[in-house]
Amino acid sequence: MARILAFDYGTKRIGIAVTDPLQIIATGLDTIHPKDALDFLKKYLAAEQVEAFVIGDPIQMDGTPSESKQHAKGFATTLKKSFPGIPIYWIDERYTSKLAERTIMQSGLKKSDRRDKERVDTIAATIILQYFMEQHRL
């Protein structure tokens, strides 16, 4: 089996998570700047098989798209053009950043480490990937 990559897309940072090859466990992979995303993914896909991309869908509490939706759509379009053989799935990302912050808070990290926004983005991507895996289990 191939891995699945998930993205918590932001205009300043993209949190990335990945499954193991058997698609059992989701783990944080990295946080990158959006301008570095294509180079990062080209290198990653040269080394690993990826069968799907999952993008956190930025939706407001009332169910309408948030302002950042257009940026996430642009990222999805770039992925489609660059990697046409890999399907893209959207997962509601409401509450993922709050859950990530809570997870960090409960982890026992020092206060300075808990403020690391890159860590929050990577954990949010992991939560998005876990949601996807739960919804697509056979």
N, C-alpha and C positions, 0 to 999 in steps of 0.2 A: 504494500500500500504506500501511497505517497502522503506527504504532509499537507496540512491546511494552514495557511497564514491568515491572521486576522489583524485588522488595523483600527486603531482609535485615531482617526484623522483630525488634525488641527492645523491651522495655518502656521503655527510656530514649531510644532512637533508632531510626529506620528509615532504613537506607541505601536509596537509590533509584538504579536504572540504567535506561537507555532505549536502544532501537535507533534507528538512522537510519530514515527512511521506507521504505527498500528492505530493511530488516531484515538488513543485512550486518554492521554494526559495533555492538557494545555499548559504551556509555560511561557513566561515572558521571554522575548528574544532580544529586543533592543528598542531604543528610541532614537529617531533620526529627524533631521530637518527635511521638510517636504522637497526642497530642491535636490536633496541627495537620494531620494526614494528610488528613482529608476536605476541608478548605478548600484545601489545596495541590492535591489531585487535581481538585477542581471547577474551579479556575483553569486547571490544566494541560490538562484535557480540553476546556475552552472554546476553547483555542488550538490544540490538536493532536488528530489522530485517533489513538486507541489501540484496537488490536484484541484485546489480551489482557493479563492480569496474570499475573505469575509470582511465586510466594512461595516463599522458601527454607523447606524442610520441616525443622524442628529434630528430628533423629533422633540418638540416642546411638550409640556405636560398635557396640553389640550389635544395633542395628536397632530398638530400642524407642523410642517417642516420648520426647523430653526434657520436662522440666518446663515449658519455655517453649512447648510445642506448643499448650497451651490458649489462650495469648495470641495466637499466630499464627492459630489457628482463629477466634478472636473477630474478629481483623482481617479475615480472609477473609469472615466473615459480614457484617461492616459493608460491605465492598466489594460483595458480592452484592446487598445491599439498596439501596445507593446507586447502583450502576452495573449494573443487572440484565442489560444487553445485552452485557457484556464478560465472556468466559469467564476462569476462574481455573485456573491450572496450578500444581502443586507440584513442586519440584525438591529433591532431597536436598542439604542445605547442609553436610553434614559436611566438615570441612577448609577451608571457604571462608574463614573468618577467619584461619586459619593461612596459607593461600595469600596472602591479602591482606597480612598482616604481612610475609611473605617478599618479596612484590612491592615493598612500600614500602622494606624494608631494602635491596633491590638497586637501588632507584631513585637512590640517592645523595643523598637528602634529609638535611638536618641532623637531629641526634638529637631535638631538640624537635619538629620537624615529623613525625618518625616515630612519635611518641607520640600523635598526634592520632587519637582514637578515631572521630571522624566520618569521617575519611579511610578508616580501616579498614572501616567499615560501607558506605561508598559503593563501595569496591573489591570487597568481598564481594558486594554486590548485582550488580556488573558480572560477577563470576565466575559467579554463579547464572544470570544472563541468558545468558552464553556457553554454559554447560552446556545450557540449554534450547534455544538456537539449534542447537547441535551435534546434539541428539537429534531435532530436528524439521526438519532439512534434507531437502529432497527429492532 
